[in-house]
Amino acid sequence: MRYLLVTLFLVSISSLIAQQEAQFSQYYNNAYFFNPAAGGLTKTMQFDVGYRRQWLGMEGTPQSFYATGHSEISFNSRKEVLDEFNVDRESIFKNPKNRVGKNKHVIGGRLLSDHIGPFMKNSVMASYAYHIRFTGKTMLSLGVSAGWSNLGLNSSKVVLLEQDDAQYNEFLSRNSNQNIFDINAGIAFYSENFHFGISSTQLLKNDLVIDNIVTQSNFGRHWFGYGMYELDLIGDIAIEPHFMAQLIGKAPFSFNLGTRVIYEDKYWVNVAYRFGDAINFGIGLNFANNFRFGYAYDVAAGPVQRTSNFVHELQLGFVIGNNRNVEKELKDEEKL
């Protein structure tokens, strides 16, 4: 019975092992999720949360949740006022531009919870990146992140034919979870209008260990290559072609190509195609003084037919920039 449980565990988890890192369609809004070198491109502090639910209507379908945050470490007490946030209190901020020209240190962190059926992976990573002035208008960033991951089994979602299966309960009490330490790394090259990056996750290729048995499976390296380039079109309209390539060992190569149309640097719509898999439609907007919202909808368009062809993805961001303090300026003038 013990070996049968382990075998079933390994067979069931093979789909999770094939693509061990969660996949999000709105990478153009938060490349830091894939690349620790992509934090702190702008002169702002950014926090994002995202949720992706696949194949709605089925039990045990893949679900992914993440939270990220990153910011430049400033050693200068003088704060730079940003044009994107120099608006009336009732106005909406504009998407902050990438900031170039000065070397900078950036720190960040990422939380991830990925579920498929009874299997789950939770991780927490902390990152550091150093941005180097490459030319007068471009920057090169090198980043690394390290942290802890836990792969396990949620027993509450397991349905047993025999509810009082003693050997199954003994299996869970011994080793139904595995904790590992891992490292991610990446580079980014960017200017005010474009951003390209290459990154790799799960660099240590830890072995998968179940019930004290070292299996032939491991946490394989994932490679990401992406890019986006914003071009002014007409008036307040800009377009941003973008792509994402993902390579995972012997798994099929994944390539996403799309274009985002941006209005007034505040609102956007997106259309993309993941070759052999899905068509993606997305919308987004900035609202209030510091928030932004994004929604993506994937429709299956590949050879694999699903019971439910739809995938929903939500993203909420909080962006903190240095606003102009008009009241303080007026008080300072009165003192003169």
Protein Blocks (a to p, Z undefined) as FASTA:
>chain_A
ZZmmmmmmmmmmmmmmmmmcccdfklmlommlmmmklgokbccdcdddddddehehiahi
acdddddddddddfbfbdcddfklmccfkbccddddddehiacdddddddddddehjbcc
ddddddddddddfblmbccddddddddddddddfklpccfblklmklmmmmmmmmcccdd
ddddddddddfkbccddddehklopacdeehiacfbdcdddddddddddddfehjbccdd
ddddddehjbccdddddddddehhlaccdddddehiaccddddddehjlbccdddddddf
bfbdcfblcdcdddddddddddddfklmmmmmmmZZ
